[in-house]
Amino acid sequence: MKRLRLSLRGIGIALVVASFCVGTAGAWSWMRSLDNWRTHQDRAYLAGMVVFSALQNGTAPPDGVTITPLLQADQLLAQSGQFRRLSGAPQAARITNVPISADATNTVTGVQITLMIMSPDLQYKLADLPRREGQTAAETTGSIFRLLASLCSDPEIFAHMGDRAWVQISGADVWGCSVAPFDRRMATALGIAIALGILLTIALNTSGDFTQFADQLRSRRRLGGPTSYDTSGPQELQDIVSAVNGYLEAEREQLAKRAIVLSGVSHDLGTPATRLRLRMALIKDLDLREKLEADIDSMTGMIESVLTYTRAEMSSETPRKLSLNSLIDAIVADYQDTGSSVIFRSAKGQVLQGGRSVFMSGQGQSVVLSERPIIVVARPISLERAVCNLIDNALKYGRRATVGLEMDSGTATITIDDEGSETSAADIEALMAPFQRGYNTASIDGYGLGLTIAATIASLHGGSLSFEDTIGGLRARLVIQRS
């Protein structure tokens, strides 16, 4: 069954629509919750004003509220301030004493109302109540009842006015926890956070598909990537992958044809070259015969160099883990066996910079000893060819070659120093193009492909080839990625 792939445009439209729907639903739920709470609090506020009027004038209390005089025993306890011993008092109650001064609307001049609010778990902060100039006692009572409705604690309320008897005010149906509306704000915020997390994950995964493919393509030659790619993601990415696969196939066929042509030319030149060598043996002029043989050797050597360069471009060798110390040591030993002036300068202890941590502001450091193997993922034959080309150049243009090894957490650097070279770093870097040779080509053998091959192999390993001037001569720096 073919999997449905959305385009970036479709994903973008879907994310925008989903974000709009989530935002609209969240705003509606939030405002609805606020409106329900406002209605609940306004009802308690109006009930408090009516209760004040009932206490003051003896009128009927509002719906859902009852005003009951205390029994004689409870009256005596209330008058003596022993409210925790009242028969209707909650256990371990917290008492909030609320004196409400009379105002001009009070028919009993100069008499105030006292409320004793007993809550099982909190004491009310009356200082936070809104106040304004000219606020009436009824409005103050309404604000207190609004506060009771805002905090779910089911308090018991006792009140008296002047020298009147204490009464108990019951209004659980107005300000109690059971009638409080469900607060959707926390659930709404959590739902919006989850929805945004999902939408953000979709966006990051879509972006990650492109980044992952770019990383695969970037490290393809260095790690010996596949001949074609098949990745998940939007339709645009699939189109890009298809185009890249087509390009890789065309490039692969082009390189293969080039190698076949060059191999055929090299093979076909073998027969006439052999005949030429046989016929040259009949030439009595020794100088002429040697010149002809040198020309034939140069021609066949040039063909072999071009084949070597083409094979390096094709990067057919599979990368594998290897010890760079051992590889360099074996190469240097081979040169020393032939009497060449090549030495291996052992690496000193390297100080590596570590990554940053959430527990420390700076980067950590660690010291790696010189005898510790430097493990890299590389193509050993290609890497050996590049190092040998650089050593050969150092021996051709200088008296000796010194091979060194450096590293950090991400790369390894092979250095080759020559001694007595008259070529500067700027001059040698200009010779890295194919078939470019220096001013002294008449006295030194070569075809102008050694540096080109070395630079190509360095690029295959995610690195580069560069040169720098030293006091004694010239230094080549072959940098490769360690993994």
C-alpha positions as CSV (number, residue, x, y, z in Angstrom):
1,M,0.0,0.0,0.0
2,K,1.4,3.3,-1.0
3,R,2.0,5.7,1.9
4,L,0.4,9.1,1.7
5,R,3.0,11.9,1.7
6,L,2.0,15.5,2.4
7,S,3.7,18.4,0.8
8,L,5.4,21.2,2.8
9,R,2.5,23.5,1.7
10,G,0.0,21.0,3.0
11,I,1.8,20.5,6.3
12,G,2.1,24.3,6.7
13,I,-1.6,24.9,6.1
14,A,-2.5,22.0,8.4
15,L,-0.3,23.4,11.2
16,V,-1.7,26.9,10.8
17,V,-5.3,25.6,10.8
18,A,-4.6,23.3,13.8
19,S,-2.9,26.2,15.7
20,F,-5.8,28.5,15.0
21,C,-8.3,25.8,16.2
22,V,-6.3,25.1,19.3
23,G,-5.9,28.8,20.1
24,T,-9.6,29.4,19.5
25,A,-10.8,26.5,21.6
26,G,-8.3,27.4,24.3
27,A,-9.4,31.0,24.4
28,W,-13.1,30.0,24.4
29,S,-12.6,27.5,27.2
30,W,-10.6,30.0,29.2
31,M,-13.1,32.8,28.8
32,R,-16.0,30.5,29.5
33,S,-14.4,29.4,32.7
34,L,-13.7,33.1,33.7
35,D,-17.4,34.0,32.9
36,N,-18.7,31.1,35.0
37,W,-16.6,32.1,37.9
38,R,-17.6,35.8,37.5
39,T,-21.2,34.8,37.5
40,H,-20.7,32.6,40.6
41,Q,-18.9,35.4,42.4
42,D,-21.5,38.1,41.4
43,R,-24.2,35.9,42.8
44,A,-22.4,35.6,46.1
45,Y,-21.8,39.4,46.0
46,L,-25.5,40.1,45.6
47,A,-26.4,37.5,48.2
48,G,-24.1,39.3,50.7
49,M,-25.8,42.6,50.1
50,V,-29.2,41.1,50.6
51,V,-27.9,39.3,53.8
52,F,-26.7,42.6,55.1
53,S,-30.1,44.1,54.5
54,A,-31.8,41.2,56.2
55,L,-29.6,41.5,59.3
56,Q,-30.1,45.2,59.4
57,N,-33.8,45.5,58.6
58,G,-35.1,42.0,59.4
59,T,-36.1,41.3,55.8
60,A,-36.1,37.9,54.1
61,P,-32.7,36.5,53.1
62,P,-31.9,35.6,49.5
63,D,-32.6,32.3,47.9
64,G,-30.2,29.6,49.1
65,V,-29.3,31.4,52.3
66,T,-30.8,30.8,55.8
67,I,-30.4,33.0,58.9
68,T,-31.0,31.0,62.1
69,P,-30.7,32.4,65.7
70,L,-28.4,30.4,67.9
71,L,-29.6,28.3,70.8
72,Q,-29.4,29.8,74.3
73,A,-26.3,27.8,75.2
74,D,-24.6,28.8,72.0
75,Q,-25.6,32.4,72.6
76,L,-23.8,32.4,75.9
77,L,-20.7,30.9,74.3
78,A,-20.8,33.4,71.4
79,Q,-21.1,36.4,73.7
80,S,-18.1,35.2,75.7
81,G,-16.1,34.7,72.4
82,Q,-15.9,30.9,72.7
83,F,-16.9,30.3,69.1
84,R,-14.9,27.0,68.7
85,R,-17.2,25.4,71.3
86,L,-20.4,26.2,69.4
87,S,-22.4,23.2,68.3
88,G,-22.1,24.0,64.6
89,A,-18.5,25.0,64.6
90,P,-16.0,22.9,62.5
91,Q,-13.1,21.0,64.2
92,A,-9.9,23.0,64.6
93,A,-11.5,26.0,63.0
94,R,-9.6,29.1,61.9
95,I,-11.6,32.3,62.9
96,T,-11.7,35.5,60.9
97,N,-13.3,38.4,62.8
98,V,-14.9,40.9,60.4
99,P,-16.4,44.1,61.8
100,I,-18.5,46.0,59.4
101,S,-19.2,49.6,60.4
102,A,-22.6,51.1,59.8
103,D,-23.1,53.8,57.3
104,A,-25.7,56.5,56.5
105,T,-28.1,53.9,55.1
106,N,-28.3,52.0,58.4
107,T,-31.5,52.7,60.2
108,V,-29.8,51.8,63.5
109,T,-27.4,54.7,63.7
110,G,-23.9,54.0,64.9
111,V,-24.4,50.2,65.1
112,Q,-22.1,47.8,63.3
113,I,-22.4,44.3,62.2
114,T,-19.8,41.7,63.3
115,L,-19.2,38.6,61.2
116,M,-17.3,35.6,62.6
117,I,-16.2,33.3,59.8
118,M,-15.0,29.9,60.9
119,S,-13.1,27.9,58.2
120,P,-11.6,24.4,58.7
121,D,-8.5,25.2,56.7
122,L,-7.8,28.9,56.1
123,Q,-8.1,32.4,57.5
124,Y,-9.4,35.0,55.1
125,K,-7.1,38.0,54.2
126,L,-9.5,40.9,54.4
127,A,-6.7,43.4,53.4
128,D,-6.9,42.1,49.9
129,L,-10.6,43.1,49.5
130,P,-11.2,46.0,47.1
131,R,-12.1,49.3,48.8
132,R,-13.2,52.6,47.5
133,E,-14.2,55.9,48.9
134,G,-17.9,56.0,49.9
135,Q,-18.2,52.2,49.9
136,T,-21.3,51.2,51.8
137,A,-21.5,48.5,54.5
138,A,-23.7,46.4,52.2
139,E,-21.1,46.5,49.4
140,T,-18.4,45.5,52.0
141,T,-20.6,42.6,53.0
142,G,-21.0,41.6,49.4
143,S,-17.2,41.8,48.8
144,I,-16.7,39.4,51.8
145,F,-19.2,36.9,50.4
146,R,-17.6,37.2,47.0
147,L,-14.3,36.2,48.7
148,L,-16.0,33.2,50.4
149,A,-17.2,32.1,47.0
150,S,-13.7,32.5,45.5
151,L,-12.1,30.2,48.0
152,C,-13.5,26.7,48.4
153,S,-13.5,26.0,52.1
154,D,-17.2,25.7,53.2
155,P,-17.0,28.1,56.1
156,E,-19.5,28.6,59.0
157,I,-20.7,32.2,59.4
158,F,-22.0,33.7,62.6
159,A,-23.2,37.3,62.9
160,H,-24.9,39.8,65.2
161,M,-25.8,43.5,65.0
162,G,-25.4,45.7,68.0
163,D,-27.0,44.1,71.0
164,R,-29.1,41.7,69.0
165,A,-28.7,37.9,69.3
166,W,-26.1,36.0,67.4
167,V,-27.4,34.2,64.3
168,Q,-25.9,31.5,62.0
169,I,-25.8,32.2,58.3
170,S,-25.9,29.1,56.1
171,G,-25.4,29.5,52.3
172,A,-23.6,26.5,50.9
173,D,-25.9,26.7,47.9
174,V,-24.6,30.2,47.1
175,W,-20.8,30.1,48.0
176,G,-20.1,26.5,48.9
177,C,-17.7,24.2,47.1
178,S,-20.5,22.0,45.7
179,V,-22.0,24.8,43.6
180,A,-18.6,26.4,42.5
181,P,-18.1,26.0,38.7
182,F,-15.4,23.7,37.4
183,D,-12.3,25.8,36.7
184,R,-11.2,24.8,33.2
185,R,-8.2,27.2,33.1
186,M,-5.6,24.7,34.3
187,A,-6.9,22.0,32.0
188,T,-7.1,24.5,29.2
189,A,-3.5,25.5,29.7
190,L,-2.4,21.9,29.9
191,G,-4.3,21.0,26.7
192,I,-2.8,24.0,24.9
193,A,0.7,23.0,26.0
194,I,0.2,19.4,24.8
195,A,-1.3,20.6,21.5
196,L,1.6,23.0,20.9
197,G,4.1,20.3,21.8
198,I,2.5,18.0,19.2
199,L,2.5,20.8,16.6
200,L,6.1,21.7,17.4
201,T,7.1,18.1,17.2
202,I,5.6,17.8,13.7
203,A,7.4,20.9,12.6
204,L,10.7,19.8,14.1
205,N,10.4,16.3,12.6
206,T,9.7,17.8,9.2
207,S,12.7,20.1,9.5
208,G,14.7,17.1,10.9
209,D,14.0,15.0,7.8
210,F,15.8,17.6,5.6
211,T,18.6,18.0,8.1
212,Q,19.1,14.2,8.4
213,F,19.2,13.8,4.6
214,A,21.7,16.7,4.3
215,D,24.0,15.1,6.9
216,Q,23.8,11.7,5.1
217,L,24.6,13.4,1.8
218,R,27.4,15.5,3.3
219,S,29.1,12.4,4.7
220,R,28.3,10.1,1.8
221,R,31.8,10.1,0.2
222,R,33.6,10.1,3.5
223,L,31.7,7.1,5.0
224,G,31.0,5.3,1.8
225,G,27.3,6.0,1.5
226,P,24.7,4.0,-0.3
227,T,24.2,4.2,-4.1
228,S,20.7,5.7,-3.6
229,Y,18.7,7.2,-0.8
230,D,15.1,6.6,0.5
231,T,14.1,8.8,3.3
232,S,10.8,9.7,4.9
233,G,9.4,13.2,4.9
234,P,7.2,15.6,2.8
235,Q,6.8,15.4,-0.9
236,E,9.3,18.1,-1.6
237,L,12.0,16.1,0.2
238,Q,11.0,13.0,-1.8
239,D,11.5,15.0,-5.0
240,I,14.9,16.3,-3.8
241,V,15.9,12.7,-3.0
242,S,14.8,11.5,-6.3
243,A,16.8,14.2,-8.1
244,V,19.9,13.4,-6.0
245,N,19.6,9.7,-6.7
246,G,19.4,10.5,-10.4
247,Y,22.4,12.7,-10.2
248,L,24.4,10.1,-8.3
249,E,23.5,7.5,-10.8
250,A,24.7,9.7,-13.7
251,E,27.9,10.6,-11.9
252,R,28.6,7.0,-11.1
253,E,28.1,6.0,-14.7
254,Q,30.3,8.9,-15.9
255,L,33.1,7.9,-13.6
256,A,32.7,4.2,-14.5
257,K,32.9,5.1,-18.2
258,R,35.9,7.2,-17.6
259,A,37.7,4.4,-15.7
260,I,36.8,1.9,-18.4
261,V,38.1,4.2,-21.2
262,L,41.3,4.9,-19.3
263,S,41.8,1.2,-18.5
264,G,41.2,0.3,-22.1
265,V,43.7,3.0,-23.2
266,S,46.2,1.7,-20.7
267,H,45.7,-1.9,-21.9
268,D,45.8,-1.0,-25.6
269,L,49.0,1.0,-25.1
270,G,50.6,-2.0,-23.6
271,T,51.0,-3.9,-26.9
272,P,52.5,-1.0,-29.0
273,A,54.6,0.0,-26.0
274,T,56.0,-3.5,-25.9
275,R,56.6,-3.5,-29.7
276,L,58.4,-0.2,-29.4
277,R,60.6,-1.5,-26.7
278,L,61.6,-4.5,-28.8
279,R,62.3,-2.3,-31.8
280,M,64.3,0.1,-29.7
281,A,66.6,-2.7,-28.9
282,L,67.6,-2.7,-32.5
283,I,68.7,1.0,-32.4
284,K,72.4,1.2,-32.1
285,D,72.5,4.8,-30.8
286,L,72.5,4.4,-27.1
287,D,71.5,8.0,-26.3
288,L,68.5,7.9,-28.7
289,R,67.4,4.6,-27.3
290,E,67.4,5.8,-23.7
291,K,65.4,8.9,-24.6
292,L,62.8,6.8,-26.4
293,E,62.5,4.5,-23.4
294,A,62.1,7.5,-21.1
295,D,59.3,8.8,-23.2
296,I,57.5,5.5,-23.2
297,D,57.9,5.2,-19.4
298,S,56.6,8.7,-19.0
299,M,53.6,8.0,-21.2
300,T,52.6,4.8,-19.5
301,G,53.2,6.4,-16.0
302,M,51.0,9.3,-16.9
303,I,48.2,6.9,-17.8
304,E,48.6,5.0,-14.6
305,S,48.5,8.3,-12.6
306,V,45.2,9.3,-14.3
307,L,43.8,5.9,-13.5
308,T,44.8,6.3,-9.8
309,Y,43.2,9.7,-9.7
310,T,40.0,8.4,-11.2
311,R,39.9,5.5,-8.7
312,A,40.3,8.0,-5.9
313,E,37.4,10.0,-7.2
314,M,35.2,6.9,-7.4
315,S,36.0,6.2,-3.7
316,S,35.2,2.5,-4.2
317,E,37.2,1.4,-1.1
318,T,35.0,0.7,2.0
319,P,35.9,2.8,5.1
320,R,36.8,0.9,8.3
321,K,38.2,1.5,11.7
322,L,42.0,1.6,11.9
323,S,44.8,2.8,14.1
324,L,46.3,5.9,12.5
325,N,49.5,5.5,14.6
326,S,50.1,2.0,13.2
327,L,49.4,3.0,9.6
328,I,51.9,5.9,9.7
329,D,54.4,3.8,11.5
330,A,54.2,1.1,8.8
331,I,54.5,3.6,6.0
332,V,57.6,5.2,7.6
333,A,59.2,1.8,8.2
334,D,58.8,0.9,4.5
335,Y,60.6,4.1,3.5
336,Q,63.3,3.5,6.0
337,D,63.8,-0.1,4.7
338,T,64.7,1.4,1.3
339,G,67.2,3.9,2.8
340,S,65.0,7.0,2.5
341,S,65.4,9.8,5.1
342,V,62.0,9.5,6.6
343,I,61.3,9.6,10.4
344,F,58.1,9.4,12.5
345,R,57.9,12.1,15.2
346,S,55.8,10.6,17.9
347,A,52.9,12.8,19.0
348,K,53.1,14.4,22.4
349,G,50.3,14.3,24.9
350,Q,47.3,16.1,23.4
351,V,45.0,18.4,25.5
352,L,41.5,17.9,24.2
353,Q,38.7,20.3,24.8
354,G,35.5,18.7,26.1
355,G,31.9,19.8,25.7
356,R,30.1,22.3,27.9
357,S,27.9,21.0,30.7
358,V,24.8,22.4,32.4
359,F,26.8,22.1,35.6
360,M,29.8,24.2,34.5
361,S,30.2,27.3,32.5
362,G,33.5,26.4,30.9
363,Q,34.7,23.6,28.7
364,G,36.4,20.6,30.3
365,Q,39.9,19.4,29.3
366,S,41.5,16.0,29.1
367,V,45.0,14.9,28.3
368,V,45.5,12.0,25.8
369,L,48.9,10.3,26.0
370,S,51.0,9.8,22.9
371,E,51.1,6.0,23.1
372,R,47.3,5.8,23.0
373,P,46.1,4.6,19.6
374,I,44.3,7.2,17.4
375,I,41.3,5.3,16.0
376,V,39.8,6.7,12.8
377,V,37.2,5.6,10.3
378,A,39.1,5.7,7.0
379,R,40.1,4.0,3.7
380,P,43.5,2.6,4.5
381,I,44.8,2.1,1.0
382,S,43.7,5.5,-0.2
383,L,45.0,7.2,3.0
384,E,48.4,5.4,2.5
385,R,48.5,6.6,-1.1
386,A,48.0,10.2,0.0
387,V,50.6,10.1,2.7
388,C,53.1,8.4,0.4
389,N,52.5,11.1,-2.3
390,L,53.2,13.8,0.3
391,I,56.3,12.0,1.6
392,D,57.6,11.6,-2.0
393,N,57.1,15.3,-2.6
394,A,59.0,16.1,0.6
395,L,61.9,13.8,-0.5
396,K,61.9,15.2,-4.0
397,Y,62.0,18.9,-3.0
398,G,63.9,18.5,0.3
399,R,66.6,16.4,1.9
400,R,64.4,14.5,4.3
401,A,60.8,14.0,5.5
402,T,59.5,14.1,9.1
403,V,56.0,12.7,9.6
404,G,54.0,13.8,12.6
405,L,50.6,13.1,14.0
406,E,48.2,15.5,15.8
407,M,44.6,15.2,16.9
408,D,41.7,16.8,18.7
409,S,38.3,15.5,19.6
410,G,37.0,15.5,16.0
411,T,39.9,15.4,13.6
412,A,43.3,13.9,13.1
413,T,46.1,15.7,11.3
414,I,49.1,14.1,9.6
415,T,52.0,16.5,9.1
416,I,54.9,16.0,6.7
417,D,57.8,18.4,7.1
418,D,60.6,18.6,4.5
419,E,64.0,20.2,4.9
420,G,65.7,22.5,2.5
421,S,62.7,23.0,0.2
422,E,62.8,26.3,-1.8
423,T,59.1,26.2,-2.6
424,S,56.7,28.3,-0.5
425,A,53.3,27.3,0.8
426,A,51.6,29.7,-1.7
427,D,53.5,28.1,-4.6
428,I,52.8,24.5,-3.6
429,E,49.0,25.2,-3.1
430,A,48.8,26.5,-6.7
431,L,50.1,23.2,-7.9
432,M,47.2,21.2,-6.4
433,A,45.2,21.4,-9.6
434,P,45.6,18.4,-12.0
435,F,48.8,18.3,-14.2
436,Q,50.3,21.4,-12.6
437,R,54.0,21.2,-11.9
438,G,56.6,23.5,-10.5
439,Y,59.5,25.3,-12.1
440,N,62.0,22.4,-11.5
441,T,60.1,19.8,-13.5
442,A,63.0,19.1,-15.7
443,S,65.1,17.7,-12.9
444,I,62.4,15.9,-10.9
445,D,60.1,13.1,-12.1
446,G,56.4,13.4,-11.8
447,Y,53.1,13.9,-13.7
448,G,51.4,16.7,-11.7
449,L,48.8,14.5,-10.1
450,G,50.3,13.6,-6.7
451,L,49.0,16.6,-4.8
452,T,45.6,16.4,-6.6
453,I,45.2,12.7,-5.5
454,A,46.2,13.6,-1.9
455,A,43.7,16.5,-1.8
456,T,41.0,14.3,-3.2
457,I,41.6,11.6,-0.6
458,A,41.6,14.2,2.2
459,S,38.2,15.5,0.9
460,L,36.9,11.9,0.8
461,H,37.8,11.7,4.6
462,G,35.9,14.9,5.4
463,G,39.1,16.9,5.7
464,S,41.5,19.0,3.6
465,L,45.1,19.4,2.5
466,S,47.0,22.6,3.2
467,F,50.6,23.8,3.4
468,E,52.5,26.2,5.6
469,D,56.0,27.6,5.7
470,T,58.4,26.5,8.4
471,I,61.8,27.6,9.5
472,G,63.5,24.7,7.8
473,G,61.2,24.3,4.8
474,L,57.6,23.4,4.1
475,R,54.9,21.5,6.1
476,A,52.0,19.7,4.6
477,R,48.9,19.2,6.8
478,L,46.5,16.4,5.9
479,V,43.4,16.7,8.1
480,I,40.8,13.9,8.2
481,Q,37.7,13.4,10.3
482,R,38.1,10.8,13.0
483,S,34.6,9.3,12.7
